[in-house]
C-alpha cells in the first residue's frame, strides 16, 4: 500500500514545512508522495512546500473541493489521505490506515483535539468527534480513501464552495463502511483566536443547517464570511 498525501493550501507558509516534515518522518516507505494543492497562495507557501519535500499542484481555481480533486488527479499512490495544512497528524497514520482498510473500511477519519485549552468549551467540540454523526465530522479530522474508490465516487463536488467534505462523506457512506479511528489528530484553534467561540460556532451552525435546508453554497459562503474572518486561517472561499 502506497499513500499519497493531499494538502489543500492557501497562504500556509507558516504551517506547511512542519506538516510535510511530520508526514515524511512518520510515513516511511509507505509514502508515495506529498502533494500540496495550492489555491494559489499570495505568500511563499509553494516555495516552502517544495523545499520541505512536497510536490506542488496549482489548482485551476480556488476552493478546497477543486484543490483536493486536482491533488487526487496528480496522485500516484493506492490510497489518498487528505490533510489540512494546520493539522498535526498522528504518528501512526500509516499503520492506522492500513488496519482500517484490512478491516473492510473504505474510508475514514480521526478524532481530534485542539492545540489550545482556551476557551475550555473547545474540549466539548473535540469530544464530540468520537461520535458517528455527520455533524461531528469535518475536513480537519483528515480523510483516507483508496484512490480507486475516490474516483468511482467522482471525487469532491466542485460546485460546492463550502460543505464539500460533508457532502462527500454522506455520499460515500451510502456505499461504504466508514471508520472513525479512536486516536486524535491535533487541530489548530487559530480561527477561534481571530473570532470568538460564539461567532465561529454560530457560523458553523448557520451554514450546516442552511446546507441541509437546500440553501445554495454560494449564499452560504457569503453568510459565513459575514460572520467570521476567513483570510486569517488559510481558507480561500472565493470561487
C-alpha positions in Angstrom: 0.0 0.0 0.0 1.4 3.4 -1.0 -0.2 6.6 0.3 -0.5 9.9 -1.4 -1.0 12.8 1.0 -3.0 15.7 -0.4 -2.9 19.1 1.4 -5.1 21.9 0.1 -3.4 25.3 0.9 -4.0 29.0 0.9 -1.3 31.2 2.5 0.1 28.5 4.7 3.8 29.3 4.7 3.9 29.2 8.5 2.4 25.7 8.8 3.4 23.7 5.7 7.0 23.0 6.4 6.3 21.4 9.8 3.4 19.3 8.4 5.5 18.0 5.4 8.3 17.1 7.8 6.0 15.2 10.1 4.4 13.3 7.2 7.8 12.3 5.8 9.1 11.3 9.2 6.1 9.1 10.0 5.3 7.8 6.5 8.4 5.7 5.8 8.4 3.5 2.7 4.6 3.6 2.5 4.5 7.2 1.5 4.2 7.6 -2.3 4.3 11.5 -2.2 3.1 14.6 -0.5 1.1 16.8 -2.9 0.3 20.4 -1.9 -2.7 21.6 -3.9 -2.4 25.3 -3.8 -5.2 27.9 -4.3 -2.8 29.7 -5.4 -1.4 31.4 -2.3 -0.2 35.0 -2.1 2.7 34.1 0.2 5.6 31.7 0.0 3.6 28.5 0.5 4.6 26.9 -2.7 8.3 27.6 -2.3 8.4 26.4 1.3 6.4 23.3 0.4 8.9 22.4 -2.4 11.9 23.0 -0.1 10.3 20.7 2.5 10.0 17.9 0.0 6.4 18.1 -1.3 5.1 18.3 -4.9 3.1 21.4 -5.7 0.0 21.4 -7.9 -1.7 24.7 -8.6 -5.5 24.3 -8.7 -7.3 25.7 -11.8 -9.4 27.7 -9.3 -9.6 28.3 -5.6 -11.8 26.2 -3.2 -10.9 23.1 -1.3 -13.1 20.8 -3.5 -11.3 21.8 -6.7 -7.9 21.8 -5.0 -8.3 18.3 -3.5 -9.6 16.9 -6.8 -6.5 18.4 -8.5 -4.3 16.8 -6.0 -6.1 13.5 -6.4 -5.7 13.5 -10.2 -1.9 14.0 -9.8 -1.6 11.3 -7.1 0.2 8.0 -7.9 -0.5 6.2 -4.7 -3.1 3.5 -4.0 -4.6 5.4 -1.1 -5.4 9.1 -0.8 -5.0 10.9 2.6 -6.4 14.4 2.7 -4.9 16.6 5.4 -5.4 20.3 6.2 -2.3 22.4 6.5 -2.8 23.4 10.1 -3.3 19.8 11.4 -0.7 17.8 13.3 -1.1 14.2 12.0 -0.9 11.2 14.3 2.5 9.4 14.2 0.7 6.1 13.5 -1.2 7.3 10.4 0.2 4.6 8.1 -0.5 1.7 10.4 -3.9 3.1 11.3 -5.0 3.5 7.7 -3.6 0.1 6.8 -5.5 -1.6 9.6 -8.8 0.2 8.8 -8.6 -1.0 5.2 -7.8 -4.5 6.3 -10.9 -4.5 8.4 -13.0 -3.7 5.4 -13.5 0.0 5.8 -13.1 2.0 2.6 -12.8 5.5 4.1 -12.5 7.1 7.5 -11.0 9.8 9.7 -9.6 10.5 13.1 -11.0 12.2 16.2 -9.3 15.4 17.1 -8.1 17.6 19.9 -7.3 21.4 19.7 -3.8 22.8 20.2 -5.1 25.2 22.8 -7.0 24.9 26.0 -8.9 28.2 25.8 -11.7 28.6 25.7 -12.3 25.4 27.8 -15.5 24.7 25.9 -13.3 23.7 22.9 -12.9 20.4 24.7 -16.6 19.8 24.2 -16.3 20.3 20.4 -13.3 17.9 20.3 -15.1 15.3 22.5 -18.0 15.2 20.0 -15.7 14.0 17.2 -15.8 10.4 18.7 -19.5 10.1 17.8 -20.7 8.7 14.5 -22.9 11.6 13.4 -22.4 13.8 10.3 -22.5 17.0 12.4 -19.4 15.6 14.2 -17.4 15.3 11.0 -15.3 17.8 9.1 -12.2 18.1 7.0 -10.0 18.9 10.0 -10.2 15.3 11.0 -8.4 14.2 7.9 -9.8 11.6 5.5 -8.3 8.5 4.0 -9.8 6.6 1.0 -8.4 4.3 -1.7 -7.9 6.2 -4.9 -10.0 3.8 -6.9 -12.9 4.3 -4.5 -12.5 8.1 -4.7 -12.5 8.0 -8.5 -15.5 5.7 -8.5 -17.4 8.2 -6.3 -16.5 11.1 -8.7 -14.4 13.0 -6.1 -15.5 16.2 -4.4 -18.2 18.2 -6.0 -16.6 21.3 -7.3 -19.8 23.3 -7.4 -19.6 23.2 -3.6 -17.5 26.1 -2.3 -18.4 25.1 1.2 -19.6 21.8 2.9 -17.7 19.7 0.3 -16.4 17.4 2.9 -19.8 16.7 4.4 -21.4 16.1 1.0 -18.6 13.7 0.0 -18.8 11.7 3.3 -22.5 11.3 3.1 -22.4 10.2 -0.5 -19.6 7.7 0.2 -21.2 6.3 3.3 -24.3 5.2 1.3 -22.0 2.6 -0.3 -19.0 2.0 2.0 -18.1 1.5 5.7 -16.7 4.5 7.4 -14.1 4.2 10.2 -13.5 6.7 13.0 -10.0 5.9 14.2 -10.1 6.1 18.1 -7.0 8.3 18.2 -6.6 12.1 17.9 -5.0 14.4 15.4 -4.2 17.9 16.7 -6.2 20.8 15.1 -5.3 24.4 15.2 -7.6 26.7 17.2 -6.5 29.7 15.2 -9.9 30.6 13.9 -11.0 31.0 17.5 -8.1 33.3 18.1 -9.3 35.7 15.4 -13.0 35.2 16.1 -14.9 34.4 19.3 -16.1 30.9 20.1 -19.6 32.1 19.8 -19.1 33.6 16.3 -17.3 30.5 14.9 -19.9 28.1 16.2 -22.7 30.4 15.0 -21.2 30.5 11.6 -20.8 26.7 11.5 -24.3 26.1 12.7 -25.9 28.5 10.3 -24.0 27.0 7.3 -24.7 23.5 8.4 -28.5 24.0 8.8 -28.7 26.1 5.7 -26.9 23.5 3.6 -29.3 20.7 4.7 -32.2 23.1 4.1 -31.2 23.5 0.5 -29.6 26.9 0.6 -27.1 27.3 -2.3 -23.5 27.1 -1.3 -22.6 30.5 -2.8 -25.0 32.1 -0.5 -23.7 30.1 2.5 -20.2 31.4 1.7 -21.4 35.0 1.8 -23.2 34.3 5.1 -20.1 32.6 6.6 -17.8 35.4 5.6 -20.2 38.0 7.1 -19.9 36.3 10.5 -16.3 35.5 10.8 -12.9 36.3 9.3 -11.5 33.6 7.0 -8.4 35.0 5.4 -6.5 34.8 8.7 -6.6 31.0 8.9 -5.8 29.5 5.5 -9.2 29.3 3.8 -9.9 30.7 0.3 -13.6 30.7 -0.2 -13.8 32.8 -3.4 -15.0 30.9 -6.4 
